[in-house]
Amino acid sequence: MSQSEKTRTTVDIHNRSYTIVGSESPHHVRMVASLVDQKMREIHDANKRLDTAKLAVLTAVNTMNDYLKLKEENESLLDLLKKKEDNEKYD
């Protein structure tokens, strides 16, 4: 599928149906939706009083926190790899 082709994929997140339009494969969209649903369920299980809007915001905050940690870890690993490659050039 090319980047310009859009597909429609219907997914269920927190007992609601959403149609996602994008260039990612339906499998990828379903996997992402499943992870979002799982995270929302985890947060909801810890605090049943949260309404859907607050639950969605907390899910987004948690997800972005995880993303930033992984991004920083990736950047550190890339820096280490670059240093190792640079050292091997001069050995």
PDB file of N, CA, C and O in Angstrom:
ATOM      1  N   MET A   1       0.851  -1.186   0.000  1.00  0.00           N
ATOM      2  CA  MET A   1       0.000   0.000   0.000  1.00  0.00           C
ATOM      3  C   MET A   1       0.888   1.238   0.000  1.00  0.00           C
ATOM      4  O   MET A   1       1.810   1.333   0.810  1.00  0.00           O
ATOM      5  N   SER A   2       0.626   2.181  -0.891  1.00  0.00           N
ATOM      6  CA  SER A   2       1.431   3.397  -0.944  1.00  0.00           C
ATOM      7  C   SER A   2       0.983   4.364   0.153  1.00  0.00           C
ATOM      8  O   SER A   2      -0.102   4.235   0.720  1.00  0.00           O
ATOM      9  N   GLN A   3       1.853   5.331   0.431  1.00  0.00           N
ATOM     10  CA  GLN A   3       1.566   6.297   1.491  1.00  0.00           C
ATOM     11  C   GLN A   3       0.304   7.106   1.214  1.00  0.00           C
ATOM     12  O   GLN A   3      -0.367   7.543   2.148  1.00  0.00           O
ATOM     13  N   SER A   4      -0.028   7.311  -0.072  1.00  0.00           N
ATOM     14  CA  SER A   4      -1.181   8.145  -0.386  1.00  0.00           C
ATOM     15  C   SER A   4      -2.505   7.380  -0.293  1.00  0.00           C
ATOM     16  O   SER A   4      -3.568   7.996  -0.212  1.00  0.00           O
ATOM     17  N   GLU A   5      -2.450   6.050  -0.302  1.00  0.00           N
ATOM     18  CA  GLU A   5      -3.676   5.263  -0.200  1.00  0.00           C
ATOM     19  C   GLU A   5      -4.176   5.255   1.240  1.00  0.00           C
ATOM     20  O   GLU A   5      -3.408   5.025   2.175  1.00  0.00           O
ATOM     21  N   LYS A   6      -5.438   5.502   1.402  1.00  0.00           N
ATOM     22  CA  LYS A   6      -6.052   5.522   2.737  1.00  0.00           C
ATOM     23  C   LYS A   6      -6.990   4.333   2.876  1.00  0.00           C
ATOM     24  O   LYS A   6      -7.709   3.980   1.942  1.00  0.00           O
ATOM     25  N   THR A   7      -6.973   3.731   4.040  1.00  0.00           N
ATOM     26  CA  THR A   7      -7.909   2.648   4.324  1.00  0.00           C
ATOM     27  C   THR A   7      -8.728   3.022   5.549  1.00  0.00           C
ATOM     28  O   THR A   7      -8.301   3.824   6.379  1.00  0.00           O
ATOM     29  N   ARG A   8      -9.890   2.437   5.644  1.00  0.00           N
ATOM     30  CA  ARG A   8     -10.780   2.643   6.781  1.00  0.00           C
ATOM     31  C   ARG A   8     -10.802   1.347   7.580  1.00  0.00           C
ATOM     32  O   ARG A   8     -11.076   0.273   7.044  1.00  0.00           O
ATOM     33  N   THR A   9     -10.509   1.466   8.863  1.00  0.00           N
ATOM     34  CA  THR A   9     -10.503   0.305   9.741  1.00  0.00           C
ATOM     35  C   THR A   9     -11.347   0.627  10.960  1.00  0.00           C
ATOM     36  O   THR A   9     -11.121   1.633  11.632  1.00  0.00           O
ATOM     37  N   THR A  10     -12.311  -0.219  11.241  1.00  0.00           N
ATOM     38  CA  THR A  10     -13.155  -0.021  12.413  1.00  0.00           C
ATOM     39  C   THR A  10     -12.593  -0.836  13.567  1.00  0.00           C
ATOM     40  O   THR A  10     -12.309  -2.026  13.428  1.00  0.00           O
ATOM     41  N   VAL A  11     -12.438  -0.175  14.709  1.00  0.00           N
ATOM     42  CA  VAL A  11     -11.876  -0.810  15.897  1.00  0.00           C
ATOM     43  C   VAL A  11     -12.754  -0.498  17.103  1.00  0.00           C
ATOM     44  O   VAL A  11     -13.537   0.453  17.088  1.00  0.00           O
ATOM     45  N   ASP A  12     -12.614  -1.308  18.143  1.00  0.00           N
ATOM     46  CA  ASP A  12     -13.304  -1.050  19.412  1.00  0.00           C
ATOM     47  C   ASP A  12     -12.273  -0.685  20.460  1.00  0.00           C
ATOM     48  O   ASP A  12     -11.303  -1.409  20.685  1.00  0.00           O
ATOM     49  N   ILE A  13     -12.503   0.463  21.099  1.00  0.00           N
ATOM     50  CA  ILE A  13     -11.648   0.925  22.185  1.00  0.00           C
ATOM     51  C   ILE A  13     -12.550   1.327  23.335  1.00  0.00           C
ATOM     52  O   ILE A  13     -13.410   2.197  23.197  1.00  0.00           O
ATOM     53  N   HIS A  14     -12.344   0.687  24.460  1.00  0.00           N
ATOM     54  CA  HIS A  14     -13.110   0.960  25.682  1.00  0.00           C
ATOM     55  C   HIS A  14     -14.619   0.927  25.405  1.00  0.00           C
ATOM     56  O   HIS A  14     -15.362   1.846  25.751  1.00  0.00           O
ATOM     57  N   ASN A  15     -15.031  -0.164  24.772  1.00  0.00           N
ATOM     58  CA  ASN A  15     -16.455  -0.432  24.481  1.00  0.00           C
ATOM     59  C   ASN A  15     -17.105   0.571  23.535  1.00  0.00           C
ATOM     60  O   ASN A  15     -18.326   0.725  23.540  1.00  0.00           O
ATOM     61  N   ARG A  16     -16.303   1.251  22.728  1.00  0.00           N
ATOM     62  CA  ARG A  16     -16.832   2.154  21.716  1.00  0.00           C
ATOM     63  C   ARG A  16     -16.182   1.831  20.382  1.00  0.00           C
ATOM     64  O   ARG A  16     -15.020   1.432  20.318  1.00  0.00           O
ATOM     65  N   SER A  17     -16.947   2.010  19.333  1.00  0.00           N
ATOM     66  CA  SER A  17     -16.460   1.709  17.992  1.00  0.00           C
ATOM     67  C   SER A  17     -15.941   2.996  17.340  1.00  0.00           C
ATOM     68  O   SER A  17     -16.582   4.045  17.408  1.00  0.00           O
ATOM     69  N   TYR A  18     -14.763   2.892  16.705  1.00  0.00           N
ATOM     70  CA  TYR A  18     -14.150   4.025  16.016  1.00  0.00           C
ATOM     71  C   TYR A  18     -13.715   3.573  14.625  1.00  0.00           C
ATOM     72  O   TYR A  18     -13.216   2.461  14.458  1.00  0.00           O
ATOM     73  N   THR A  19     -13.903   4.430  13.637  1.00  0.00           N
ATOM     74  CA  THR A  19     -13.384   4.162  12.308  1.00  0.00           C
ATOM     75  C   THR A  19     -12.148   5.029  12.113  1.00  0.00           C
ATOM     76  O   THR A  19     -12.211   6.258  12.161  1.00  0.00           O
ATOM     77  N   ILE A  20     -11.024   4.358  11.893  1.00  0.00           N
ATOM     78  CA  ILE A  20      -9.743   5.035  11.728  1.00  0.00           C
ATOM     79  C   ILE A  20      -9.422   5.052  10.236  1.00  0.00           C
ATOM     80  O   ILE A  20      -9.440   4.015   9.573  1.00  0.00           O
ATOM     81  N   VAL A  21      -9.127   6.244   9.721  1.00  0.00           N
ATOM     82  CA  VAL A  21      -8.750   6.396   8.319  1.00  0.00           C
ATOM     83  C   VAL A  21      -7.273   6.773   8.287  1.00  0.00           C
ATOM     84  O   VAL A  21      -6.852   7.738   8.925  1.00  0.00           O
ATOM     85  N   GLY A  22      -6.488   5.991   7.530  1.00  0.00           N
ATOM     86  CA  GLY A  22      -5.069   6.289   7.454  1.00  0.00           C
ATOM     87  C   GLY A  22      -4.354   5.401   6.459  1.00  0.00           C
ATOM     88  O   GLY A  22      -4.960   4.550   5.808  1.00  0.00           O
ATOM     89  N   SER A  23      -3.061   5.616   6.355  1.00  0.00           N
ATOM     90  CA  SER A  23      -2.258   4.881   5.387  1.00  0.00           C
ATOM     91  C   SER A  23      -1.642   3.614   5.966  1.00  0.00           C
ATOM     92  O   SER A  23      -1.032   2.837   5.231  1.00  0.00           O
ATOM     93  N   GLU A  24      -1.788   3.393   7.259  1.00  0.00           N
ATOM     94  CA  GLU A  24      -1.266   2.173   7.873  1.00  0.00           C
ATOM     95  C   GLU A  24      -2.159   0.988   7.519  1.00  0.00           C
ATOM     96  O   GLU A  24      -3.334   1.154   7.192  1.00  0.00           O
ATOM     97  N   SER A  25      -1.583  -0.203   7.590  1.00  0.00           N
ATOM     98  CA  SER A  25      -2.363  -1.399   7.285  1.00  0.00           C
ATOM     99  C   SER A  25      -3.442  -1.613   8.346  1.00  0.00           C
ATOM    100  O   SER A  25      -3.265  -1.209   9.496  1.00  0.00           O
ATOM    101  N   PRO A  26      -4.548  -2.240   7.975  1.00  0.00           N
ATOM    102  CA  PRO A  26      -5.591  -2.527   8.965  1.00  0.00           C
ATOM    103  C   PRO A  26      -5.058  -3.330  10.154  1.00  0.00           C
ATOM    104  O   PRO A  26      -5.474  -3.111  11.291  1.00  0.00           O
ATOM    105  N   HIS A  27      -4.135  -4.262   9.888  1.00  0.00           N
ATOM    106  CA  HIS A  27      -3.536  -5.037  10.982  1.00  0.00           C
ATOM    107  C   HIS A  27      -2.837  -4.118  11.977  1.00  0.00           C
ATOM    108  O   HIS A  27      -2.992  -4.268  13.189  1.00  0.00           O
ATOM    109  N   HIS A  28      -2.068  -3.169  11.456  1.00  0.00           N
ATOM    110  CA  HIS A  28      -1.344  -2.227  12.316  1.00  0.00           C
ATOM    111  C   HIS A  28      -2.324  -1.367  13.132  1.00  0.00           C
ATOM    112  O   HIS A  28      -2.132  -1.167  14.332  1.00  0.00           O
ATOM    113  N   VAL A  29      -3.357  -0.871  12.480  1.00  0.00           N
ATOM    114  CA  VAL A  29      -4.348  -0.040  13.166  1.00  0.00           C
ATOM    115  C   VAL A  29      -5.032  -0.837  14.270  1.00  0.00           C
ATOM    116  O   VAL A  29      -5.237  -0.326  15.371  1.00  0.00           O
ATOM    117  N   ARG A  30      -5.386  -2.085  13.981  1.00  0.00           N
ATOM    118  CA  ARG A  30      -6.027  -2.925  15.005  1.00  0.00           C
ATOM    119  C   ARG A  30      -5.081  -3.195  16.174  1.00  0.00           C
ATOM    120  O   ARG A  30      -5.518  -3.227  17.325  1.00  0.00           O
ATOM    121  N   MET A  31      -3.799  -3.388  15.894  1.00  0.00           N
ATOM    122  CA  MET A  31      -2.825  -3.622  16.952  1.00  0.00           C
ATOM    123  C   MET A  31      -2.686  -2.384  17.840  1.00  0.00           C
ATOM    124  O   MET A  31      -2.657  -2.498  19.066  1.00  0.00           O
ATOM    125  N   VAL A  32      -2.600  -1.214  17.229  1.00  0.00           N
ATOM    126  CA  VAL A  32      -2.508   0.030  17.993  1.00  0.00           C
ATOM    127  C   VAL A  32      -3.764   0.217  18.852  1.00  0.00           C
ATOM    128  O   VAL A  32      -3.672   0.549  20.034  1.00  0.00           O
ATOM    129  N   ALA A  33      -4.921   0.004  18.253  1.00  0.00           N
ATOM    130  CA  ALA A  33      -6.186   0.156  18.985  1.00  0.00           C
ATOM    131  C   ALA A  33      -6.252  -0.819  20.149  1.00  0.00           C
ATOM    132  O   ALA A  33      -6.739  -0.470  21.225  1.00  0.00           O
ATOM    133  N   SER A  34      -5.771  -2.024  19.946  1.00  0.00           N
ATOM    134  CA  SER A  34      -5.772  -3.022  21.009  1.00  0.00           C
ATOM    135  C   SER A  34      -4.888  -2.582  22.175  1.00  0.00           C
ATOM    136  O   SER A  34      -5.251  -2.769  23.337  1.00  0.00           O
ATOM    137  N   LEU A  35      -3.739  -2.004  21.866  1.00  0.00           N
ATOM    138  CA  LEU A  35      -2.851  -1.511  22.923  1.00  0.00           C
ATOM    139  C   LEU A  35      -3.472  -0.337  23.674  1.00  0.00           C
ATOM    140  O   LEU A  35      -3.344  -0.245  24.895  1.00  0.00           O
ATOM    141  N   VAL A  36      -4.139   0.556  22.956  1.00  0.00           N
ATOM    142  CA  VAL A  36      -4.825   1.678  23.602  1.00  0.00           C
ATOM    143  C   VAL A  36      -5.939   1.151  24.504  1.00  0.00           C
ATOM    144  O   VAL A  36      -6.090   1.599  25.641  1.00  0.00           O
ATOM    145  N   ASP A  37      -6.713   0.204  23.997  1.00  0.00           N
ATOM    146  CA  ASP A  37      -7.788  -0.394  24.785  1.00  0.00           C
ATOM    147  C   ASP A  37      -7.230  -1.050  26.048  1.00  0.00           C
ATOM    148  O   ASP A  37      -7.788  -0.893  27.134  1.00  0.00           O
ATOM    149  N   GLN A  38      -6.138  -1.778  25.899  1.00  0.00           N
ATOM    150  CA  GLN A  38      -5.519  -2.447  27.042  1.00  0.00           C
ATOM    151  C   GLN A  38      -5.065  -1.438  28.095  1.00  0.00           C
ATOM    152  O   GLN A  38      -5.299  -1.636  29.287  1.00  0.00           O
ATOM    153  N   LYS A  39      -4.417  -0.356  27.657  1.00  0.00           N
ATOM    154  CA  LYS A  39      -3.943   0.673  28.592  1.00  0.00           C
ATOM    155  C   LYS A  39      -5.121   1.350  29.286  1.00  0.00           C
ATOM    156  O   LYS A  39      -5.061   1.630  30.483  1.00  0.00           O
ATOM    157  N   MET A  40      -6.194   1.613  28.537  1.00  0.00           N
ATOM    158  CA  MET A  40      -7.373   2.239  29.147  1.00  0.00           C
ATOM    159  C   MET A  40      -7.991   1.311  30.193  1.00  0.00           C
ATOM    160  O   MET A  40      -8.419   1.769  31.252  1.00  0.00           O
ATOM    161  N   ARG A  41      -8.040   0.029  29.904  1.00  0.00           N
ATOM    162  CA  ARG A  41      -8.579  -0.933  30.870  1.00  0.00           C
ATOM    163  C   ARG A  41      -7.727  -0.991  32.136  1.00  0.00           C
ATOM    164  O   ARG A  41      -8.265  -1.061  33.241  1.00  0.00           O
ATOM    165  N   GLU A  42      -6.404  -0.964  31.983  1.00  0.00           N
ATOM    166  CA  GLU A  42      -5.508  -0.961  33.143  1.00  0.00           C
ATOM    167  C   GLU A  42      -5.765   0.252  34.027  1.00  0.00           C
ATOM    168  O   GLU A  42      -5.884   0.131  35.246  1.00  0.00           O
ATOM    169  N   ILE A  43      -5.848   1.411  33.408  1.00  0.00           N
ATOM    170  CA  ILE A  43      -6.062   2.644  34.174  1.00  0.00           C
ATOM    171  C   ILE A  43      -7.459   2.636  34.796  1.00  0.00           C
ATOM    172  O   ILE A  43      -7.627   3.032  35.950  1.00  0.00           O
ATOM    173  N   HIS A  44      -8.449   2.190  34.045  1.00  0.00           N
ATOM    174  CA  HIS A  44      -9.822   2.128  34.559  1.00  0.00           C
ATOM    175  C   HIS A  44      -9.929   1.157  35.734  1.00  0.00           C
ATOM    176  O   HIS A  44     -10.625   1.436  36.711  1.00  0.00           O
ATOM    177  N   ASP A  45      -9.239   0.015  35.640  1.00  0.00           N
ATOM    178  CA  ASP A  45      -9.262  -0.951  36.739  1.00  0.00           C
ATOM    179  C   ASP A  45      -8.675  -0.374  38.024  1.00  0.00           C
ATOM    180  O   ASP A  45      -9.088  -0.739  39.125  1.00  0.00           O
ATOM    181  N   ALA A  46      -7.709   0.530  37.874  1.00  0.00           N
ATOM    182  CA  ALA A  46      -7.088   1.156  39.043  1.00  0.00           C
ATOM    183  C   ALA A  46      -7.940   2.273  39.627  1.00  0.00           C
ATOM    184  O   ALA A  46      -7.813   2.599  40.807  1.00  0.00           O
ATOM    185  N   ASN A  47      -8.816   2.869  38.799  1.00  0.00           N
ATOM    186  CA  ASN A  47      -9.664   3.956  39.282  1.00  0.00           C
ATOM    187  C   ASN A  47     -10.980   3.954  38.512  1.00  0.00           C
ATOM    188  O   ASN A  47     -11.097   4.587  37.462  1.00  0.00           O
ATOM    189  N   LYS A  48     -11.952   3.247  39.037  1.00  0.00           N
ATOM    190  CA  LYS A  48     -13.252   3.055  38.367  1.00  0.00           C
ATOM    191  C   LYS A  48     -14.068   4.344  38.252  1.00  0.00           C
ATOM    192  O   LYS A  48     -15.017   4.402  37.471  1.00  0.00           O
ATOM    193  N   ARG A  49     -13.713   5.369  39.012  1.00  0.00           N
ATOM    194  CA  ARG A  49     -14.503   6.604  39.008  1.00  0.00           C
ATOM    195  C   ARG A  49     -14.207   7.526  37.830  1.00  0.00           C
ATOM    196  O   ARG A  49     -14.952   8.476  37.589  1.00  0.00           O
ATOM    197  N   LEU A  50     -13.148   7.263  37.106  1.00  0.00           N
ATOM    198  CA  LEU A  50     -12.783   8.156  35.997  1.00  0.00           C
ATOM    199  C   LEU A  50     -13.822   8.111  34.887  1.00  0.00           C
ATOM    200  O   LEU A  50     -14.249   7.038  34.461  1.00  0.00           O
ATOM    201  N   ASP A  51     -14.226   9.305  34.421  1.00  0.00           N
ATOM    202  CA  ASP A  51     -15.099   9.330  33.252  1.00  0.00           C
ATOM    203  C   ASP A  51     -14.244   9.100  32.003  1.00  0.00           C
ATOM    204  O   ASP A  51     -13.015   9.106  32.076  1.00  0.00           O
ATOM    205  N   THR A  52     -14.888   8.903  30.883  1.00  0.00           N
ATOM    206  CA  THR A  52     -14.178   8.540  29.659  1.00  0.00           C
ATOM    207  C   THR A  52     -13.162   9.601  29.246  1.00  0.00           C
ATOM    208  O   THR A  52     -12.063   9.261  28.808  1.00  0.00           O
ATOM    209  N   ALA A  53     -13.510  10.873  29.379  1.00  0.00           N
ATOM    210  CA  ALA A  53     -12.585  11.940  28.980  1.00  0.00           C
ATOM    211  C   ALA A  53     -11.320  11.918  29.833  1.00  0.00           C
ATOM    212  O   ALA A  53     -10.212  11.994  29.302  1.00  0.00           O
ATOM    213  N   LYS A  54     -11.476  11.815  31.139  1.00  0.00           N
ATOM    214  CA  LYS A  54     -10.306  11.768  32.018  1.00  0.00           C
ATOM    215  C   LYS A  54      -9.498  10.501  31.781  1.00  0.00           C
ATOM    216  O   LYS A  54      -8.268  10.523  31.810  1.00  0.00           O
ATOM    217  N   LEU A  55     -10.189   9.411  31.551  1.00  0.00           N
ATOM    218  CA  LEU A  55      -9.524   8.144  31.260  1.00  0.00           C
ATOM    219  C   LEU A  55      -8.699   8.258  29.977  1.00  0.00           C
ATOM    220  O   LEU A  55      -7.567   7.778  29.917  1.00  0.00           O
ATOM    221  N   ALA A  56      -9.264   8.889  28.964  1.00  0.00           N
ATOM    222  CA  ALA A  56      -8.555   9.068  27.695  1.00  0.00           C
ATOM    223  C   ALA A  56      -7.316   9.952  27.871  1.00  0.00           C
ATOM    224  O   ALA A  56      -6.260   9.662  27.308  1.00  0.00           O
ATOM    225  N   VAL A  57      -7.445  11.027  28.651  1.00  0.00           N
ATOM    226  CA  VAL A  57      -6.301  11.921  28.873  1.00  0.00           C
ATOM    227  C   VAL A  57      -5.208  11.191  29.645  1.00  0.00           C
ATOM    228  O   VAL A  57      -4.034  11.289  29.287  1.00  0.00           O
ATOM    229  N   LEU A  58      -5.570  10.465  30.692  1.00  0.00           N
ATOM    230  CA  LEU A  58      -4.564   9.717  31.452  1.00  0.00           C
ATOM    231  C   LEU A  58      -3.900   8.644  30.595  1.00  0.00           C
ATOM    232  O   LEU A  58      -2.705   8.386  30.737  1.00  0.00           O
ATOM    233  N   THR A  59      -4.658   8.029  29.718  1.00  0.00           N
ATOM    234  CA  THR A  59      -4.088   7.046  28.802  1.00  0.00           C
ATOM    235  C   THR A  59      -3.092   7.718  27.869  1.00  0.00           C
ATOM    236  O   THR A  59      -2.005   7.190  27.634  1.00  0.00           O
ATOM    237  N   ALA A  60      -3.455   8.872  27.339  1.00  0.00           N
ATOM    238  CA  ALA A  60      -2.545   9.607  26.451  1.00  0.00           C
ATOM    239  C   ALA A  60      -1.277  10.027  27.188  1.00  0.00           C
ATOM    240  O   ALA A  60      -0.179   9.897  26.648  1.00  0.00           O
ATOM    241  N   VAL A  61      -1.415  10.527  28.410  1.00  0.00           N
ATOM    242  CA  VAL A  61      -0.248  10.950  29.192  1.00  0.00           C
ATOM    243  C   VAL A  61       0.665   9.758  29.481  1.00  0.00           C
ATOM    244  O   VAL A  61       1.881   9.856  29.317  1.00  0.00           O
ATOM    245  N   ASN A  62       0.089   8.639  29.906  1.00  0.00           N
ATOM    246  CA  ASN A  62       0.879   7.439  30.174  1.00  0.00           C
ATOM    247  C   ASN A  62       1.589   6.949  28.914  1.00  0.00           C
ATOM    248  O   ASN A  62       2.759   6.569  28.957  1.00  0.00           O
ATOM    249  N   THR A  63       0.871   6.962  27.798  1.00  0.00           N
ATOM    250  CA  THR A  63       1.446   6.486  26.547  1.00  0.00           C
ATOM    251  C   THR A  63       2.584   7.383  26.081  1.00  0.00           C
ATOM    252  O   THR A  63       3.617   6.889  25.630  1.00  0.00           O
ATOM    253  N   MET A  64       2.406   8.689  26.182  1.00  0.00           N
ATOM    254  CA  MET A  64       3.472   9.605  25.781  1.00  0.00           C
ATOM    255  C   MET A  64       4.671   9.492  26.713  1.00  0.00           C
ATOM    256  O   MET A  64       5.810   9.625  26.266  1.00  0.00           O
ATOM    257  N   ASN A  65       4.440   9.253  27.981  1.00  0.00           N
ATOM    258  CA  ASN A  65       5.536   9.037  28.920  1.00  0.00           C
ATOM    259  C   ASN A  65       6.343   7.806  28.495  1.00  0.00           C
ATOM    260  O   ASN A  65       7.573   7.851  28.451  1.00  0.00           O
ATOM    261  N   ASP A  66       5.657   6.722  28.186  1.00  0.00           N
ATOM    262  CA  ASP A  66       6.335   5.509  27.719  1.00  0.00           C
ATOM    263  C   ASP A  66       7.093   5.781  26.425  1.00  0.00           C
ATOM    264  O   ASP A  66       8.229   5.334  26.261  1.00  0.00           O
ATOM    265  N   TYR A  67       6.470   6.508  25.514  1.00  0.00           N
ATOM    266  CA  TYR A  67       7.093   6.842  24.232  1.00  0.00           C
ATOM    267  C   TYR A  67       8.382   7.640  24.437  1.00  0.00           C
ATOM    268  O   TYR A  67       9.411   7.326  23.838  1.00  0.00           O
ATOM    269  N   LEU A  68       8.327   8.668  25.282  1.00  0.00           N
ATOM    270  CA  LEU A  68       9.514   9.498  25.502  1.00  0.00           C
ATOM    271  C   LEU A  68      10.647   8.705  26.140  1.00  0.00           C
ATOM    272  O   LEU A  68      11.811   8.893  25.787  1.00  0.00           O
ATOM    273  N   LYS A  69      10.313   7.819  27.079  1.00  0.00           N
ATOM    274  CA  LYS A  69      11.345   6.973  27.686  1.00  0.00           C
ATOM    275  C   LYS A  69      11.998   6.087  26.631  1.00  0.00           C
ATOM    276  O   LYS A  69      13.222   5.962  26.601  1.00  0.00           O
ATOM    277  N   LEU A  70      11.196   5.475  25.770  1.00  0.00           N
ATOM    278  CA  LEU A  70      11.737   4.621  24.710  1.00  0.00           C
ATOM    279  C   LEU A  70      12.554   5.426  23.707  1.00  0.00           C
ATOM    280  O   LEU A  70      13.584   4.957  23.223  1.00  0.00           O
ATOM    281  N   LYS A  71      12.099   6.630  23.397  1.00  0.00           N
ATOM    282  CA  LYS A  71      12.827   7.489  22.457  1.00  0.00           C
ATOM    283  C   LYS A  71      14.194   7.867  23.026  1.00  0.00           C
ATOM    284  O   LYS A  71      15.199   7.837  22.316  1.00  0.00           O
ATOM    285  N   GLU A  72      14.225   8.223  24.311  1.00  0.00           N
ATOM    286  CA  GLU A  72      15.504   8.563  24.956  1.00  0.00           C
ATOM    287  C   GLU A  72      16.431   7.352  24.991  1.00  0.00           C
ATOM    288  O   GLU A  72      17.631   7.479  24.747  1.00  0.00           O
ATOM    289  N   GLU A  73      15.880   6.186  25.292  1.00  0.00           N
ATOM    290  CA  GLU A  73      16.676   4.958  25.308  1.00  0.00           C
ATOM    291  C   GLU A  73      17.225   4.655  23.917  1.00  0.00           C
ATOM    292  O   GLU A  73      18.387   4.275  23.774  1.00  0.00           O
ATOM    293  N   ASN A  74      16.403   4.821  22.913  1.00  0.00           N
ATOM    294  CA  ASN A  74      16.837   4.596  21.538  1.00  0.00           C
ATOM    295  C   ASN A  74      17.962   5.557  21.158  1.00  0.00           C
ATOM    296  O   ASN A  74      18.954   5.146  20.556  1.00  0.00           O
ATOM    297  N   GLU A  75      17.812   6.824  21.504  1.00  0.00           N
ATOM    298  CA  GLU A  75      18.842   7.813  21.186  1.00  0.00           C
ATOM    299  C   GLU A  75      20.150   7.476  21.896  1.00  0.00           C
ATOM    300  O   GLU A  75      21.224   7.619  21.311  1.00  0.00           O
ATOM    301  N   SER A  76      20.073   7.033  23.144  1.00  0.00           N
ATOM    302  CA  SER A  76      21.280   6.638  23.887  1.00  0.00           C
ATOM    303  C   SER A  76      21.964   5.451  23.221  1.00  0.00           C
ATOM    304  O   SER A  76      23.187   5.423  23.085  1.00  0.00           O
ATOM    305  N   LEU A  77      21.165   4.476  22.809  1.00  0.00           N
ATOM    306  CA  LEU A  77      21.734   3.300  22.149  1.00  0.00           C
ATOM    307  C   LEU A  77      22.361   3.667  20.806  1.00  0.00           C
ATOM    308  O   LEU A  77      23.416   3.145  20.447  1.00  0.00           O
ATOM    309  N   LEU A  78      21.711   4.565  20.067  1.00  0.00           N
ATOM    310  CA  LEU A  78      22.284   5.010  18.796  1.00  0.00           C
ATOM    311  C   LEU A  78      23.602   5.758  19.013  1.00  0.00           C
ATOM    312  O   LEU A  78      24.547   5.595  18.241  1.00  0.00           O
ATOM    313  N   ASP A  79      23.660   6.582  20.069  1.00  0.00           N
ATOM    314  CA  ASP A  79      24.900   7.290  20.402  1.00  0.00           C
ATOM    315  C   ASP A  79      26.008   6.304  20.743  1.00  0.00           C
ATOM    316  O   ASP A  79      27.141   6.460  20.288  1.00  0.00           O
ATOM    317  N   LEU A  80      25.687   5.286  21.546  1.00  0.00           N
ATOM    318  CA  LEU A  80      26.681   4.267  21.893  1.00  0.00           C
ATOM    319  C   LEU A  80      27.178   3.535  20.657  1.00  0.00           C
ATOM    320  O   LEU A  80      28.375   3.285  20.512  1.00  0.00           O
ATOM    321  N   LEU A  81      26.263   3.196  19.777  1.00  0.00           N
ATOM    322  CA  LEU A  81      26.622   2.508  18.544  1.00  0.00           C
ATOM    323  C   LEU A  81      27.531   3.377  17.677  1.00  0.00           C
ATOM    324  O   LEU A  81      28.516   2.892  17.121  1.00  0.00           O
ATOM    325  N   LYS A  82      27.200   4.639  17.567  1.00  0.00           N
ATOM    326  CA  LYS A  82      28.022   5.561  16.773  1.00  0.00           C
ATOM    327  C   LYS A  82      29.418   5.680  17.371  1.00  0.00           C
ATOM    328  O   LYS A  82      30.406   5.661  16.637  1.00  0.00           O
ATOM    329  N   LYS A  83      29.514   5.803  18.705  1.00  0.00           N
ATOM    330  CA  LYS A  83      30.822   5.890  19.356  1.00  0.00           C
ATOM    331  C   LYS A  83      31.627   4.626  19.121  1.00  0.00           C
ATOM    332  O   LYS A  83      32.830   4.685  18.863  1.00  0.00           O
ATOM    333  N   LYS A  84      30.963   3.482  19.210  1.00  0.00           N
ATOM    334  CA  LYS A  84      31.642   2.201  18.979  1.00  0.00           C
ATOM    335  C   LYS A  84      32.157   2.133  17.542  1.00  0.00           C
ATOM    336  O   LYS A  84      33.293   1.721  17.306  1.00  0.00           O
ATOM    337  N   GLU A  85      31.331   2.533  16.595  1.00  0.00           N
ATOM    338  CA  GLU A  85      31.754   2.533  15.186  1.00  0.00           C
ATOM    339  C   GLU A  85      32.904   3.498  14.945  1.00  0.00           C
ATOM    340  O   GLU A  85      33.838   3.188  14.204  1.00  0.00           O
ATOM    341  N   ASP A  86      32.835   4.676  15.575  1.00  0.00           N
ATOM    342  CA  ASP A  86      33.909   5.657  15.436  1.00  0.00           C
ATOM    343  C   ASP A  86      35.209   5.120  16.017  1.00  0.00           C
ATOM    344  O   ASP A  86      36.275   5.310  15.431  1.00  0.00           O
ATOM    345  N   ASN A  87      35.130   4.446  17.169  1.00  0.00           N
ATOM    346  CA  ASN A  87      36.327   3.876  17.789  1.00  0.00           C
ATOM    347  C   ASN A  87      36.935   2.788  16.929  1.00  0.00           C
ATOM    348  O   ASN A  87      38.157   2.665  16.853  1.00  0.00           O
ATOM    349  N   GLU A  88      36.085   1.992  16.275  1.00  0.00           N
ATOM    350  CA  GLU A  88      36.576   0.904  15.421  1.00  0.00           C
ATOM    351  C   GLU A  88      37.289   1.457  14.189  1.00  0.00           C
ATOM    352  O   GLU A  88      38.187   0.807  13.654  1.00  0.00           O
ATOM    353  N   LYS A  89      36.900   2.646  13.734  1.00  0.00           N
ATOM    354  CA  LYS A  89      37.568   3.261  12.581  1.00  0.00           C
ATOM    355  C   LYS A  89      39.027   3.609  12.896  1.00  0.00           C
ATOM    356  O   LYS A  89      39.888   3.570  12.017  1.00  0.00           O
ATOM    357  N   TYR A  90      39.288   3.946  14.154  1.00  0.00           N
ATOM    358  CA  TYR A  90      40.616   4.417  14.536  1.00  0.00           C
ATOM    359  C   TYR A  90      41.473   3.339  15.182  1.00  0.00           C
ATOM    360  O   TYR A  90      42.607   3.602  15.584  1.00  0.00           O
ATOM    361  N   ASP A  91      40.939   2.132  15.284  1.00  0.00           N
ATOM    362  CA  ASP A  91      41.730   1.031  15.873  1.00  0.00           C
ATOM    363  C   ASP A  91      42.615   0.387  14.865  1.00  0.00           C
ATOM    364  O   ASP A  91      43.344  -0.550  15.191  1.00  0.00           O
TER     365      ASP A  91
END
